[in-house]
Amino acid sequence: MSITPGDSHDLHDLIKVAIVGLGRIASLLEEDTLREKPCTHAGAVAANASCALAAGCDSEEERRKLFSERWGVPAFASAEEMLTEYNPQIFIVATHPDSHYRYCRLAAERGVPVIICEKPLADTLSAARKITALERQYPSVIITNHERRYSADYIKAKEILKSGKLGTLLNIRAVLYMGKNKRLLDVFWHDGTHLADAIMFLSGAVLKHRKRRGVKLSSSSGTAWLEGELRQPDAAAIPVIMEIGAGRDHLVFEMEFSCANGRLRIGNGVFEVWESGESPYAQKFKSLFKTEEGFCGTTGYFSNMLADAVNCARKPEHKPVSSASCGLAVIEYLHSVKAWR
């Protein structure tokens, strides 16, 4: 629901939520008829019975107008004024990454219990470290919106890999295409954020960069291959190859986890599990057979993220699924790759 000053409803048990940055991920994508709903921060708040959307903030007047009309709440040009007026329990930062630290710090200084920060956590490694440090300086909890950590299909994939039914994880191949003419570095920084975090989430290990092959990331054509590895305590490193390409008229976001006894593929519109069995093509050999395909039902990726934030607001001891530290790990990886562009 939404609230306005002087609202007569009993809001004692509702958690007030305010949003800064009223663009696509905050609100506008909710009009996309093909996306699973809710698919925005405002949509998730409106769908959560424990929350009340209080207000929004944006420097652009047109976005403020659209937001107010769509959700029936006021929109401010000043985040400071909005925080003073409404004193939210959850503050969502959906601005450009170069302003994330400013707004996270503002909310922490104002005593907001839970801050949700859009990915990437920041535009630089230094800023990401400063955001993470805010949790040591203030009692605020910071959640990085790495949405696939909250998505039911990715949660299921993690359970499959962890169960050991496919055997030891041996290597990972990831592919990212986001159109014909986008600069690879921009694609990598914007969408590779999700790809890198998903790899770390599903494997439970830290992704490190080793070297680049192919075109430079500053290019708007061709393909780059990023060689890396997953590092885990007391275990061998797991090779990772990430392919980022331009020139395609389609979008691809997917990963293949190759294991000793099978493989798992997951991505946008992709969910496949393959298991090893006696080959019908050659004696004394084994082949892979698809044992599961597709994911049924909604993933709840935005709803689950907000539910996690609500738990943080109501239970200070609750640890978020996607923390500021998760966001920092991705920025550390992106930063190391950027040096090779």
NORFENNOR-V68163 format. One record per residue. N is the residue number from 1. PHI is phi as a letter, one per 20 degrees, with the letter a starting at -180 (none if undefined). Layout:
N&PHI / N&PHI
This chain:
1&none / 2&c / 3&c / 4&c / 5&g / 6&n / 7&g / 8&e / 9&f / 10&f / 11&d / 12&g / 13&e / 14&e / 15&e / 16&f / 17&c / 18&c / 19&c / 20&d / 21&n / 22&d / 23&e / 24&f / 25&f / 26&f / 27&b / 28&f / 29&f / 30&f / 31&e / 32&f / 33&f / 34&e / 35&e / 36&f / 37&d / 38&f / 39&c / 40&c / 41&f / 42&f / 43&f / 44&f / 45&f / 46&f / 47&e / 48&e / 49&f / 50&e / 51&d / 52&c / 53&f / 54&e / 55&a / 56&c / 57&b / 58&a / 59&f / 60&e / 61&f / 62&f / 63&f / 64&f / 65&f / 66&f / 67&f / 68&f / 69&f / 70&f / 71&d / 72&m / 73&c / 74&f / 75&c / 76&d / 77&e / 78&c / 79&f / 80&f / 81&f / 82&f / 83&f / 84&f / 85&f / 86&d / 87&l / 88&f / 89&e / 90&c / 91&c / 92&d / 93&d / 94&c / 95&e / 96&f / 97&g / 98&f / 99&d / 100&f / 101&f / 102&g / 103&f / 104&f / 105&f / 106&g / 107&f / 108&f / 109&f / 110&e / 111&n / 112&f / 113&f / 114&c / 115&d / 116&d / 117&d / 118&f / 119&e / 120&f / 121&g / 122&b / 123&e / 124&c / 125&f / 126&f / 127&f / 128&f / 129&f / 130&f / 131&f / 132&f / 133&f / 134&g / 135&f / 136&e / 137&e / 138&c / 139&f / 140&f / 141&d / 142&d / 143&d / 144&e / 145&f / 146&e / 147&f / 148&f / 149&f / 150&d / 151&e / 152&f / 153&f / 154&f / 155&f / 156&f / 157&f / 158&f / 159&f / 160&f / 161&f / 162&f / 163&f / 164&n / 165&f / 166&e / 167&n / 168&f / 169&f / 170&d / 171&a / 172&c / 173&c / 174&c / 175&c / 176&c / 177&c / 178&c / 179&o / 180&e / 181&c / 182&f / 183&f / 184&g / 185&f / 186&f / 187&f / 188&f / 189&f / 190&e / 191&d / 192&f / 193&g / 194&f / 195&f / 196&f / 197&f / 198&f / 199&f / 200&f / 201&f / 202&f / 203&e / 204&m / 205&c / 206&e / 207&e / 208&c / 209&e / 210&d / 211&a / 212&d / 213&c / 214&n / 215&f / 216&f / 217&f / 218&f / 219&f / 220&d / 221&b / 222&n / 223&c / 224&d / 225&d / 226&d / 227&e / 228&b / 229&b / 230&e / 231&d / 232&c / 233&f / 234&l / 235&b / 236&f / 237&f / 238&d / 239&f / 240&c / 241&c / 242&d / 243&d / 244&c / 245&c / 246&d / 247&n / 248&e / 249&e / 250&c / 251&d / 252&c / 253&b / 254&b / 255&c / 256&c / 257&d / 258&e / 259&c / 260&f / 261&c / 262&r / 263&b / 264&c / 265&d / 266&b / 267&r / 268&f / 269&m / 270&c / 271&b / 272&c / 273&c / 274&d / 275&c / 276&f / 277&b / 278&g / 279&f / 280&e / 281&d / 282&b / 283&f / 284&m / 285&c / 286&d / 287&c / 288&e / 289&c / 290&f / 291&d / 292&b / 293&b / 294&n / 295&c / 296&e / 297&n / 298&e / 299&e / 300&m / 301&f / 302&e / 303&f / 304&f / 305&f / 306&f / 307&f / 308&f / 309&f / 310&f / 311&f / 312&f / 313&f / 314&e / 315&c / 316&g / 317&e / 318&f / 319&d / 320&f / 321&f / 322&c / 323&e / 324&f / 325&f / 326&f / 327&f / 328&f / 329&g / 330&f / 331&f / 332&f / 333&f / 334&g / 335&f / 336&f / 337&f / 338&g / 339&f / 340&d / 341&f
